[in-house]
């Protein structure tokens, strides 16, 4: 049964309400329904509690990278405790992982418990581990339980104890003499019945390792023979990640348990990188909020002018790293810091009674940034000029901005442009649903209709474009408010004031797989790069991959995304199968579309790195150099006859 709710959102419900009630009343509930799961079973049955989404490795937040991070956390914590400066990481064929550190080695008498019993670990004892990220005794247990094969070795005092598990079940435990250096070795192969078709992507692994080195200067990773190290901490992080040139040299300040770095660029918006005890808190938290607040306030007070905070932060790129004893994160995946205590409230002789993170960060920023600006007047002068330019532009479009906001409200997004979903990012209704929240940006009524009728109304929203969007390259932010499509999209995403209010974890561009569809993709990506680059840098923007062909006979149907898949399907289905070429999303029926936007949805993440030469690429492909582009196309054109000859 199909029906629309009060927001004109299509809902699917195949069972009448009275039948649902009757079914619930007839389900038996007996002693047999009460079940006890041991630690390893519980992790496998409720994997989302421990690692978030499963995934196949095509996205940076997929579970296999959480398994890798949980393994690395232990080795990095050894380095932080002054034991071992080198960690060797090997990934074979994108499937099998080995990590060898040269720390103290897991105490051999408790090796089995340390990797298989929840709430067991050395990090409950603050004397053995201080300011560690892995505090709750879960990490390696989750890796063990979710791997088809898991091996751990502890090298200590001339002996090595080796334990081998299969899907969390111990199958071998041996101890022998060794001449190898002290430390820990972990091997794991994720269970492919859980992580179906998974592969570790080198770019995600390298980013993870580099983030560790930025926070731990002097630590060296050897990744498949490649040496990864940082000498300048957060300054290196900003240099490696900025896609626009800094207007002044990066300001890099260090204190006890805190480090910050920042500069301004000519890009729109704000960009932040935050860390707690070496953990990359991609969703921020109290420490990142404190940096934003106190950095803007300190700069405002330094210049003694009534600047708007949005003008001060426009174009700001900043990073913060703090070390906290017993940090409280909002979930096991540790992507957002929830606590506001710098140290536990119970005082001890070797630590303060517990200032808040907000105050700790605020005091440091107030003192150190103010001192820096007084000592470096040239930086202060460039900063002042940037803030004044941002203020001037904001005031110039103030009238347009006000009218645009009013239009967005009057447009009634739910009925005209946006078919919303029930769960949104950071709405506090459940992390699994929040992480799954997404919005499809599509063009045309037929395509929007197909997706709307096929979607999961709990987590999938649809925004419908009217025709091709404007080429925004080289334009000022005034166009975001003057152009109705951009204005309403900005309102739907709730990103006018930055990513803190972003309503969807994934922003998915869903267009036809033809020339016009590709053009719309480019126009949308140009819009995000021009005005909201952090949306891409934080990994929120994706391209939906939809099938080009349907190949079927009476017994089987195959959906093919490439010409190679089409040829394979024809061979497998036998002679004379029916072949359909999908020219557009609107030609795919809602019943079929459910296959393409469900749990196995194919998404291509839009990535942005400094080496991508974004400015040059946008200028060439989206600028006004029409003749230069035309010559490029002519010189690189490969016609079908040439392809046939090559074959």
C-alpha positions, -999 to +999 in steps of 0.1 A: +000+000+000+013+035-009+004+066+010+017+101+016+024+116+050+016+152+060+049+164+043+038+149+010+064+122+015+057+088-001+055+059+023+054+022+017+034-002+038+024-036+025+006-046+057-026-030+070-023-017+105-049-041+119-030-071+103+002-058+119-014-057+154-029-092+149+005-106+138+022-090+169-004-105+192+001-141+178+039-142+180+050-166+208+074-153+235+088-181+256+119-192+275+134-202+241+134-166+230+158-157+258+193-161+245+228-155+259+256-145+235+293-147+245+315-118+237+326-128+202+290-138+192+276-105+204+301-086+183+293-106+152+255-103+157+256-066+167+286-054+147+270-020+142+274-013+179+312-017+176+323-006+141+293+012+126+286+002+090+300-029+074+306-019+037+330-032+011+358-007+015+347+017-012+339+044+014+363+058+040+339+051+069+334+014+060+340-011+088+372-026+075+390+007+081+376+007+117+392-027+121+425-014+108+423+017+130+415-003+161+446-024+155+468+006+148+455+024+179+472-001+202+505+002+184+503+040+183+495+040+221+527+022+226+546+049+208+528+076+229+541+058+260+576+060+247+579+024+234+587+018+197+591+044+170+584+022+140+552+004+129+551-018+099+518-022+080+513-046+052+481-051+031+483-081+007+460-080-024+438-055-006+425-084+016+449-094+044+464-070+069+495-073+091+507-048+117+540-052+136+550-027+163+581-026+185+565-016+217+563-035+250+543-064+237+510-075+252+516-093+285+517-129+275+498-143+305+467-123+294+472-125+257+441-146+250+419-125+272+432-092+258+419-101+223+388-121+231+372-109+263+353-077+263+361-051+291+396-066+294+427-045+287+456-026+302+442+008+295+420+008+325+452+013+345+462+050+339+497+042+351+503+019+321+485+041+296+478+078+298+458+098+273+451+067+251+423+066+226+415+029+232+400+029+266+370+006+267+386-028+261+368-034+227+393-027+199+411-059+191+382-080+202+361-066+174+388-072+149+391-108+161+354-115+161+348-100+126+377-117+109+377-151+092+413-155+105+430-135+133+465-140+146+483-122+174+518-126+186+534-111+217+572-108+217+586-104+252+618-114+271+630-138+244+597-157+240+568-153+216+533-164+224+510-169+193+472-172+193+452-180+162+414-175+159+388-182+132+357-159+134+365-153+171+371-190+180+405-199+194+421-227+172+458-225+182+479-213+212+516-218+213+547-203+230+583-207+219+617-190+222+626-162+198+654-137+190+630-111+175+626-076+190+600-070+217+565-059+204+532-071+190+522-086+157+486-088+145+473-104+113+437-103+103+415-111+073+380-095+075+352-120+072+339-118+036+306-132+046+301-099+066+322-075+045+309-088+011+333-081-018+356-059+003+389-044-007+412-020+012+416+011-009+452+024-006+442+061-005+420+056+026+447+036+043+474+062+035+452+090+048+446+071+080+484+065+085+493+101+077+468+114+103+486+093+129+520+108+120+507+144+121+497+138+157+528+118+166+559+135+152+588+111+152+566+081+146+573+062+113+550+039+094+563+015+068+533+008+046+539-019+020+575-005+018+565+031+017+578+053+045+553+078+060+564+103+086+557+139+097+582+164+111+560+194+117+527+179+129+495+199+122+514+223+100+521+193+076+485+183+078+472+216+066+499+218+039+490+183+026+452+190+027+447+226+016+435+230-020+439+268-019+470+287-010+473+302+024+472+340+025+499+339+052+523+314+067+505+287+087+503+297+124+514+267+144+512+267+182+519+240+207+513+237+244+509+209+270+483+185+257+472+209+229+483+218+194+467+241+168+474+253+133+455+277+111+456+301+082+431+319+059+426+312+022+405+328-005+380+299-005+345+303+009+334+287+041+354+271+070+375+240+072+384+221+103+404+191+113+402+179+149+418+151+169+417+136+204+445+114+216+454+108+180+419+099+169+405+118+140+372+132+152+357+137+117+324+149+133+341+174+156+329+177+192+336+200+221+372+206+213+365+217+177+336+239+188+359+255+214+385+263+188+360+279+165+345+300+192+377+312+209+398+317+178+371+340+163+367+358+197+405+363+202+409+377+167+380+401+171+393+413+204+428+418+190+416+441+162+392+457+187+365+460+159+329+448+159+335+421+133+309+394+127+323+360+136+313+347+101+335+372+085+364+363+107+360+326+100+353+329+062+382+311+044+397+298+077+414+265+076+423+252+110+433+221+130+433+212+166+447+182+185+443+176+223+452+149+247+426+140+273+426+114+300+396+091+297+379+109+268+342+103+263+331+098+227+296+096+214+300+061+199+325+033+197+337+046+163+350+077+182+343+103+155+329+129+178+340+140+213+311+142+237+327+151+270+338+185+282+363+174+309+400+178+301+409+153+329+387+132+352+370+152+379+386+131+407+418+149+416+451+131+418+485+144+428+498+144+393+469+162+376+445+191+380+410+187+393+394+189+359+390+221+338+366+219+310+379+214+275+362+247+264+381+266+290+414+248+284+412+255+247+400+290+252+428+299+276+454+286+253+440+303+222+435+336+240+471+337+252+490+322+223+472+336+193+470+371+208+508+369+215+515+357+180+495+385+163+513+411+184+547+396+175+538+391+138+522+423+125+525+413+088+503+383+094+479+404+114+477+429+085+469+402+059+443+387+082+427+420+087+425+426+050+408+392+044+383+398+072+374+432+058+369+418+023+346+391+037+327+417+056+323+439+025+310+411+004+286+399+031+271+434+034+269+439-003+246+408-006+228+413+027+196+424+010+197+395-014+204+371+014+174+382+034+151+379+005+165+345-005+159+331+030+123+343+029+119+327-005+133+294+008+107+294+036+078+304+013+088+278-013+078+251+012+107+228+004+088+196+014+062+201-013+081+218-042+116+206-042+124+183-014+109+149-005+125+146+030+133+116+051+126+110+088+162+107+101+189+133+097+226+137+106+231+146+143+194+147+151+199+124+181+175+098+169+199+070+164+235+069+150+229+040+125+200+059+109+219+092+110+249+076+093+226+062+066+209+095+060+213+107+024+198+130-002+196+123-039+200+154-061+184+145-094+171+163-125+136+160-140+102+149-128+105+113-141+138+106-125+128+122-092+095+103-093+113+069-097+137+075-069+109+089-046+087+058-051+117+035-045+135+051-016+136+043+021+116+071+036+134+068+069+169+077+056+167+088+019+155+122+008+152+135-028+159+170-041+147+177-077+166+201-099+147+220-127+169+217-157+206+221-158+220+242-129+240+274-135+278+272-141+289+289-109+327+290-116+342+324-111+310+338-095+307+352-060+285+338-033+258+363-042+247+338-069+239+312-042+211+335-030+200+349-063+197+315-081+166+297-069+180+262-074+212+269-054+193+288-027+168+260-021+195+234-022+216+253+003+185+255+025+176+218+021+212+208+031+212+235+059+249+245+052+246+282+049+265+287+081+289+257+077+287+219+080+277+218+116+241+219+105+244+195+076+212+173+076+225+143+055+256+122+058+257+116+021+249+141-007+244+120-038+243+134-073+220+111-093+219+119-130+215+101-163+245+082-176+246+103-208+263+135-219+237+158-203+239+138-171+276+141-170+274+178-175+250+182-146+274+162-124+302+186-133+280+217-127+270+203-092+306+194-083+317+229-095+290+245-072+303+225-042+339+232-049+333+269-054+312+276-023+313+245+000+346+227-006+346+212+029+315+192+019+337+173-005+368+173+017+349+157+045+337+129+022+300+138+020+296+140-018+290+110-039+279+100-075+252+074-078+261+046-102+231+032-121+230+003-146+234+010-183+218-023-194+193-049-183+200-084-197+174-110-189+157-143-199+127-161-184+147-173-155+172-145-146+178-108-148+212-091-147+218-054-144+250-043-160+270-011-152+296-015-179+299-029-214+321-057-200+294-067-175+268-067-204+290-091-224+295-113-194+258-114-187+250-124-223+274-153-221+260-165-188+223-162-198+227-180-231+214-172-266+190-144-274+185-127-241+164-095-240+188-065-237+175-031-227+197+001-227+186+025-200+189+060-215+178+078-183+168+073-147+132+080-156+131+048-178+139+026-148+107+015-130+104+022-093+103-016-086+136-020-104+151+012-088+148-004-054+177-026-063+200+003-071+195+025-041+193-002-014+220-016+009+241-026-022+239+009-037+269+017-058+284+050-049+315+067-061+329+092-035+341+125-048+375+131-033+396+163-031+433+165-025+459+192-028+476+174-057+443+176-078+451+212-089+415+221-084+419+257-094+435+248-127+410+220-135+380+242-128+395+271-149+401+248-178+369+228-178+344+253-165+360+287-174+356+308-205+385+293-225+360+278-250+385+275-279+412+259-258+387+232-246+375+227-282+411+221-294+416+197-265+385+176-275+395+175-312+431+165-304+420+137-280+389+125-298+388+087-303+361+076-327+345+042-328+364+031-360+397+037-342+387+015-313+377-013-336+411-011-354+429-012-320+411-044-310 
